[in-house]
């Protein structure tokens, strides 16, 4: 398949068709340029907004959309699904919890900075739990998680250390 073709979900296709049917001759701003793009815009139509504005209010735009008409009073707000959370776990059964918005995938990186063996339990959204197992000093483990839905998605990541009292871990949560 030609790399310029992009497979899209049914939801993406419907949104594109709604946007096209609003009569806009402008190009569609709902197509994400690449997986590294983290900035987006959300159109918030005012009460009683016209059909074009209501159509633009569906989903997110990966490029700043132009207003469909001169008298448009809708809000266009920037947003981001960039994630850069850093933290540490110190001692036996230390815990940390982070709730944030992101895209449809994240990665959690755990690094053992303590002198002994130990591990970390990672739970995402209260349903998916993974363990690093015992890790040696300086070693790292990366977990990838994904889920589907309209961006931005709310994620909750809980971590718990599992090692001796002297264990010490650093963690990073990223896109």
C-alpha positions in Angstrom: 0.0 0.0 0.0 1.2 3.5 -0.8 2.5 5.2 2.4 0.6 8.3 1.6 -2.7 6.5 2.2 -3.9 6.5 5.8 -6.4 4.0 7.1 -9.0 5.8 9.2 -11.6 4.6 11.7 -15.3 4.8 10.9 -15.5 7.6 13.4 -12.8 9.6 11.6 -14.6 9.0 8.3 -18.0 10.2 9.6 -16.4 13.3 11.0 -14.7 14.1 7.7 -18.0 13.6 5.9 -19.8 15.9 8.4 -17.1 18.5 7.9 -17.4 18.2 4.1 -21.2 18.4 4.2 -21.1 21.7 6.1 -20.3 23.3 2.7 -16.8 24.3 3.5 -14.5 24.7 0.5 -11.5 24.8 2.9 -9.4 21.7 3.4 -10.1 19.4 6.4 -8.1 20.2 9.5 -9.1 17.0 11.3 -6.4 14.9 9.8 -3.4 14.3 12.0 -0.1 14.9 10.2 1.8 12.2 12.0 1.8 10.2 15.3 4.2 12.7 16.9 1.8 15.6 16.6 0.5 16.5 20.0 -1.0 20.0 19.6 -4.7 20.3 18.5 -7.6 22.8 18.5 -11.1 22.4 19.7 -14.0 24.5 18.3 -16.6 25.4 20.8 -19.8 26.7 19.1 -21.9 29.3 20.9 -25.5 28.6 21.8 -27.6 28.8 18.6 -24.6 28.4 16.3 -25.1 27.7 12.6 -24.8 24.2 11.1 -21.3 24.9 9.8 -20.1 25.9 13.3 -21.8 22.9 14.9 -20.1 20.6 12.4 -16.8 22.1 13.2 -17.4 21.5 16.9 -17.3 17.8 16.5 -14.0 16.2 17.5 -10.6 17.9 17.4 -8.7 19.7 14.7 -5.0 19.0 14.2 -4.4 22.3 12.5 -6.0 25.6 13.6 -9.3 25.8 11.6 -10.4 28.9 9.9 -13.7 30.4 10.9 -16.4 29.3 8.4 -18.0 32.8 8.1 -17.1 36.4 9.0 -19.6 36.7 11.9 -18.4 33.5 13.6 -18.3 33.9 17.4 -17.2 30.4 18.3 -14.3 29.8 20.5 -11.2 28.1 19.1 -9.1 26.7 21.9 -5.7 25.1 21.7 -5.0 21.8 23.5 -2.2 19.2 23.8 -2.0 15.5 24.3 1.7 15.8 25.1 2.7 13.9 28.2 5.9 14.4 30.2 5.4 13.1 33.8 8.4 12.3 35.9 8.4 10.9 39.4 10.0 8.6 41.9 9.1 5.7 44.3 11.2 5.3 47.4 11.0 2.3 49.8 8.8 -0.7 50.1 5.2 -0.2 48.8 5.6 3.4 48.0 2.8 4.5 45.7 2.1 7.3 43.2 -0.9 8.1 41.1 -1.2 10.4 38.1 -4.3 11.4 36.2 -3.9 13.3 32.9 -5.2 13.6 29.4 -3.3 12.2 26.4 -3.8 10.6 23.0 -4.6 6.9 22.4 -1.3 5.5 23.6 1.2 6.1 26.4 4.4 4.5 27.6 5.5 4.1 31.2 9.2 3.8 31.7 10.6 2.4 35.1 14.3 2.7 36.0 15.8 1.0 39.1 18.0 3.5 40.8 18.3 1.6 44.1 21.1 -0.7 45.2 19.0 -3.9 45.5 16.6 -5.9 43.5 13.1 -4.7 43.3 10.2 -4.1 41.0 7.2 -1.9 40.3 3.5 -2.7 39.7 1.9 -0.4 37.1 -1.9 -0.2 36.9 -3.7 1.8 34.2 -7.3 3.0 34.5 -7.8 0.5 37.4 -8.1 -2.4 35.0 -4.7 -3.3 33.4 -1.9 -4.3 35.8 1.7 -5.1 34.8 4.8 -5.8 36.8 8.4 -5.1 36.0 9.5 -8.2 37.9 12.8 -7.9 39.8 15.1 -5.4 38.3 18.8 -4.9 38.9 20.3 -1.5 39.6 20.4 0.7 36.5 18.0 -1.5 34.5 14.8 -0.2 32.9 11.5 -1.6 31.7 9.0 0.1 29.3 5.3 -0.7 29.1 3.1 0.5 26.2 -0.6 1.0 26.8 -3.3 2.0 24.3 -7.1 2.6 24.3 -9.6 4.0 21.8 -11.9 7.0 22.1 -12.1 10.6 21.2 -8.9 12.6 21.9 -8.1 13.8 24.4 -8.5 10.7 26.6 -8.3 10.7 30.4 -5.7 8.3 31.7 -5.0 7.2 35.3 -1.7 5.5 36.1 -1.0 4.1 39.5 2.5 2.8 40.5 3.6 0.8 43.5 7.2 -0.2 44.4 7.8 -3.8 45.4 11.2 -4.2 47.0 13.2 -3.7 50.1 13.0 -0.5 52.2 16.0 0.9 50.4 14.6 0.5 46.9 14.4 3.5 44.7 12.8 3.8 41.3 12.3 6.7 38.8 9.4 6.6 36.4 8.5 8.6 33.2 5.1 8.6 31.5 5.2 9.8 27.9 3.3 9.7 24.6 
